[in-house]
Each structure stands twice: as structure tokens, then as C-alpha cells.
Amino acid sequence: MDLTPNDEQEALRTATIDWCRDHMRLEDARARAPQLWTDLETMGWTGMTGAGMDLDHATEALVFAELGRFLAPVALLSTAVARRCFPVDCDGKVALALTVAEPEALRLLDPAGSCAAVMWKADGLRLFGSGGDHSHAPTIDPSTAQRRLPWTAPDRTAGGTRPPLHLQLLAAAFAVGCADAARDMAADYAKLREQFGRPIGWFQALKHICSDMAMRSAVARSQLYYAACALDANAPDAAFHIAAAKRLADQAALDNGRANIQVHGGIGMTDEAAPHLCLKRAHLLQFIAPADASLLLA
């Protein structure tokens, strides 16, 4: 299995990075531009592996990792999966629904302007009506709002293992991007901030922290690539590899987010600083399509 991105994939990845750098900066995550979702739709990221697109999940994971690096809206995950699993019912934004146990109220993430909501379960996906646009409440992630929706029976379901694996793979890609963002932010700051007449990155303790961040990101990204290729190849162990990718990516995002704040020192914990945005997004991603520990241990 060749895990090296081809020229077309690298071109898509580079174009995604360039667009995000100009239109969706991480530092602006607290207050995104009103037209951002329309722009994301126009760029095609909400349905890039839908019917007739002829793109594989490996390419999608590669692109979504870069979108995750800029803390793209969480609804991109649910919308991209819904466009593939429920193409007739979902032609607009689809929120991501979370619940602890049925029949508790649904918690919709990124619900503004959504026409439906998708909930992840290991045995399939459930599609709910979003119930209109109402007042929203904050989450731990300043870039993501939420609202409650009373429990109702799902309008449609997509059974089988492939739809939930698709969502879990994209959530892992977002976490890989989050880990990369924290790594890059820490490394850039270590080159810029000076202490005792030298950049703090010169000191061995900071070098070790940044090296560990780079290693965690590399391991998580490698597993993401392998898992995506396994899903495309319909490998019998694809579920295991995607769960492993989600677990490694989530842990890398959390650990790198914490290390990034440590490298920044006191300024990293202030509201106006960007480092805490990565850590808070990492915490939110833990609740989205979590890896099954029993599957990994088996």
C-alpha cells in the first residue's frame, strides 16, 4: 500500500492550505465571516466524495486534515458524510448531533443555518431534522456553537459500518490538523520569543517539547493515511485502523495543545492568544465519533 500522496493530491492539499490561509485564519476562529459556509460550499469540500465526484477517502482525509489545521467549522464533517449517505435529503448545511443515550435530548454542534443533523453511532448514522434556527449556546470550543433539540425518532438511518467509519475518519483528520496547528504555533513562537539573549527554542527543554509534538503529529498522520487507504480498499481490518487513527489523532491534538500552551507560557492561557483555541478544539473532538477501546484492545 503506497501512502505517498500523488501529484493531484498534493495539488489539492496545497490549494486548500493557500485558501484557508487567506480566507479562514485560525486566529479568527472566534468570529468567522458570515459568508464562510457559502465559500466552503463553493470550494466543494462539503461533498468532495459524493456521487459522481470520483474522489477517494484518502484524498478527502488529506484535505480535511488541512481544514482541521485552520479549525474549520465542525459541520463540515457531518455535511460531507451526509452528502454521501443521504444525498436526496441533504442539500444544505448539516449539523452534527451528539447524545449520551437515547432518548436524551440531542446536542447539535454548529447548528446555525442547518437543514438537518447527523448523529454518529457505531452501527450506522441517524438523520434528524434540525428543527429550525433558534438561540445558540457556546461550547468549550469558541469557534463552535451548540443548541439542544428534544429527542425524536430519526427521519432516516444509514446502517452498516461504512457510513460511521467515514465520519470517524474525517473526525480523525480534523484532529490531525489540530495537532499540526499546535505544533507549528509552538515552533514558530520558540523561534521568535527570546530569553537571556537567545530564542527560547535554543534551550534543550523547549527543543524536547517541540520534538515530541512533531513526533506525535507524524505518527497520527501516518496512521490516518493508512486508515483512509484501508477504507478505500475495503480491507477487513479497516474499522480497527480507523479507530486507531482516531485514538492517535485525538491524543496528539490534546497533548500538542497542552504543550503549545506550555511553550507560550503565561500568554498562551490568555483569551486574546490563539494557543488555547487548539486545545479547546481538541477537547471537543474527543466527543465526535470516539474510538472504541474494546476494538483497539481486541
C-alpha positions in Angstrom: 0.0 0.0 0.0 1.6 3.3 -1.2 0.9 6.0 1.4 2.7 8.8 -0.5 0.3 11.4 -1.8 0.3 11.7 -5.6 0.7 14.9 -7.6 -3.1 15.5 -7.8 -3.5 15.0 -4.0 -0.6 17.3 -3.3 -2.1 20.0 -5.5 -5.4 19.7 -3.7 -3.6 19.9 -0.3 -1.6 22.9 -1.3 -4.7 24.7 -2.7 -6.6 24.0 0.5 -3.8 25.5 2.6 -3.5 28.6 0.5 -7.2 29.2 0.5 -7.5 28.7 4.3 -4.6 31.0 5.0 -6.3 33.8 3.0 -10.0 33.2 4.0 -10.2 31.1 7.2 -7.3 32.1 9.5 -7.1 30.1 12.8 -6.8 33.4 14.7 -10.2 34.4 13.5 -11.9 31.2 14.8 -13.9 33.1 17.5 -15.8 35.1 14.9 -15.9 33.7 11.4 -17.0 35.7 8.4 -20.8 35.4 7.8 -20.2 34.1 4.2 -17.7 31.5 5.2 -20.1 28.5 4.8 -21.1 29.6 1.4 -17.5 29.9 0.4 -16.8 26.4 1.7 -19.7 25.1 -0.3 -18.4 26.8 -3.4 -14.9 25.3 -2.9 -16.6 21.8 -3.0 -15.4 20.5 0.4 -18.9 19.6 1.6 -19.4 16.9 -1.0 -16.0 16.0 -2.4 -16.5 12.2 -2.2 -20.2 12.4 -3.1 -21.7 10.5 -6.0 -20.1 11.3 -9.3 -17.1 13.1 -7.8 -14.7 10.1 -8.3 -12.5 11.1 -5.3 -11.4 8.5 -2.8 -11.4 8.8 1.0 -7.6 9.1 1.1 -7.8 12.3 -0.8 -10.7 13.6 1.3 -8.7 12.8 4.5 -5.7 14.6 3.2 -7.8 17.7 2.5 -9.7 17.6 5.8 -6.5 17.4 7.8 -5.6 20.7 6.3 -9.0 22.1 7.0 -8.7 20.9 10.6 -5.4 22.8 10.9 -7.3 26.0 10.5 -10.1 24.9 12.8 -12.7 24.7 10.1 -16.4 24.5 11.1 -17.3 21.2 12.7 -20.4 20.9 10.5 -18.1 20.2 7.6 -17.7 16.7 9.0 -21.4 15.9 9.2 -22.2 17.7 5.9 -19.6 15.8 3.9 -20.8 12.4 5.3 -24.5 13.3 4.8 -23.9 14.3 1.2 -22.7 10.8 0.6 -25.1 8.8 2.7 -28.3 10.9 2.4 -27.8 12.7 -0.9 -31.6 13.2 -1.5 -32.3 14.7 1.9 -29.2 16.9 2.5 -28.5 19.6 0.0 -27.5 22.3 2.6 -25.6 22.5 5.8 -25.9 19.5 8.2 -25.2 20.0 11.9 -23.5 17.3 14.0 -25.7 15.7 16.7 -24.4 14.3 19.9 -26.3 12.4 22.6 -25.2 10.4 25.6 -28.0 7.9 25.4 -31.4 7.6 23.7 -33.9 9.2 24.3 -32.0 12.1 25.8 -32.1 15.5 24.1 -29.8 15.9 21.1 -27.0 18.5 21.3 -26.4 20.0 17.9 -22.9 21.3 17.1 -22.6 24.2 14.7 -26.4 24.4 14.0 -26.6 27.9 12.5 -28.3 27.7 9.1 -28.5 23.9 9.1 -31.3 21.9 7.4 -30.7 18.6 9.2 -28.4 16.9 11.7 -26.4 13.7 11.6 -25.7 11.6 14.7 -22.9 9.1 14.8 -23.4 5.6 16.1 -21.0 2.7 15.6 -23.7 0.6 13.8 -24.9 3.5 11.5 -25.8 7.1 11.1 -29.1 8.8 12.0 -30.5 11.8 10.2 -32.7 14.3 12.1 -34.5 17.4 11.2 -32.7 20.4 12.7 -35.9 22.0 14.0 -35.3 25.5 12.6 -32.8 28.1 13.8 -33.0 29.1 17.4 -30.8 30.6 20.0 -27.4 29.1 20.4 -25.1 28.5 23.4 -21.3 28.3 23.5 -19.3 25.1 23.7 -15.8 24.7 25.2 -14.6 25.5 21.6 -15.1 29.2 21.0 -15.4 28.5 17.2 -18.4 26.1 17.7 -21.9 26.9 19.0 -24.5 24.4 20.1 -28.2 24.1 20.9 -30.5 21.5 22.4 -33.1 19.6 20.4 -35.7 17.4 22.0 -35.3 13.7 21.2 -37.3 12.5 18.3 -37.1 9.4 16.1 -34.6 9.8 13.3 -36.1 10.7 9.9 -33.7 8.3 8.2 -30.9 5.9 9.0 -27.8 4.7 7.1 -27.0 1.3 8.5 -23.8 -0.7 8.1 -20.3 0.1 9.1 -19.1 2.2 6.2 -21.0 5.5 6.9 -19.9 5.7 10.6 -16.3 4.8 9.6 -16.4 7.7 7.1 -17.4 10.2 9.8 -14.8 8.7 12.2 -12.1 9.0 9.6 -12.9 12.7 8.9 -13.0 13.5 12.6 -9.6 11.9 12.9 -8.4 14.1 10.0 -9.6 17.2 11.8 -7.7 16.1 15.0 -4.5 15.5 13.0 -4.8 19.1 11.6 -5.4 20.4 15.1 -2.3 18.7 16.3 -0.3 20.1 13.4 -1.6 23.6 14.1 -0.4 23.4 17.8 3.0 22.0 16.7 3.6 24.8 14.2 2.4 27.5 16.5 4.8 26.3 19.3 7.7 26.0 16.9 7.2 29.5 15.4 6.9 31.0 18.9 10.0 29.2 20.1 12.0 30.8 17.2 10.6 34.3 17.9 10.5 34.6 21.7 13.8 35.5 23.3 15.1 35.0 26.8 18.6 35.6 28.1 19.5 36.9 24.7 18.6 33.8 22.8 15.4 32.4 21.2 13.8 30.1 23.7 13.9 27.3 21.1 17.6 27.2 21.6 17.2 25.7 25.1 17.1 22.0 25.3 13.9 21.7 27.4 12.0 23.5 24.7 13.6 21.5 21.9 12.4 18.3 23.5 8.9 19.6 23.8 8.7 20.6 20.2 10.3 17.4 19.0 7.7 15.4 20.9 5.0 17.4 19.3 6.4 16.8 15.8 6.6 13.0 16.5 3.0 12.8 17.8 1.8 14.6 14.7 3.8 12.4 12.3 2.6 9.2 13.9 -1.1 10.3 13.8 -0.8 11.5 10.2 0.8 8.2 9.1 -2.0 6.2 10.7 -4.6 8.5 9.2 -3.2 7.8 5.7 -3.1 4.1 6.3 -6.7 4.0 7.7 -8.0 6.0 4.7 -6.4 3.7 2.2 -7.7 0.7 4.1 -11.3 2.1 3.9 -10.9 2.7 0.1 -9.6 -0.9 -0.3 -12.5 -2.3 1.7 -9.9 -4.0 3.9 -11.4 -6.4 6.6 -9.4 -4.6 9.3 -10.4 -1.0 8.2 -12.5 -0.4 11.3 -9.5 -1.2 13.5 -7.2 1.1 11.6 -9.7 4.0 11.6 -10.3 3.6 15.3 -6.5 3.6 15.8 -6.2 6.7 13.7 -8.9 8.5 15.8 -7.3 7.5 19.0 -3.8 8.6 18.0 -5.1 11.8 16.4 -7.2 12.8 19.4 -4.3 12.1 21.8 -1.9 14.0 19.6 -4.3 17.0 19.4 -4.7 17.1 23.2 -1.0 16.6 24.1 0.2 19.1 21.4 -2.4 21.6 22.5 -1.2 21.4 26.1 2.5 21.5 25.1 1.8 24.6 22.9 0.4 26.5 25.8 3.4 25.4 27.9 5.8 26.8 25.2 3.9 30.1 25.1 4.0 30.4 28.9 1.5 32.7 30.6 0.4 34.5 27.4 -0.8 31.1 26.0 -3.6 31.0 28.6 -5.0 34.5 27.9 -8.2 34.9 26.0 -6.6 37.0 23.3 -3.9 34.4 22.5 -4.5 31.7 19.9 -2.8 28.6 21.6 -5.8 27.8 23.7 -8.1 27.6 20.6 -6.3 24.4 19.5 -6.6 22.8 22.9 -10.3 23.6 23.2 -11.0 22.2 19.7 -9.0 19.1 20.7 -11.3 18.6 23.7 -14.4 19.0 21.6 -13.2 16.4 19.0 -12.9 13.8 21.8 -16.8 13.6 21.8 -17.1 13.1 18.0 -17.1 9.5 16.8 -14.8 8.3 19.6 -12.6 5.2 19.1 -13.9 2.0 20.6 -11.4 0.9 23.2 -12.6 -2.7 23.1 -11.9 -2.8 19.4 -8.4 -1.5 19.8 -7.6 -3.8 22.8 -9.0 -6.9 20.9 
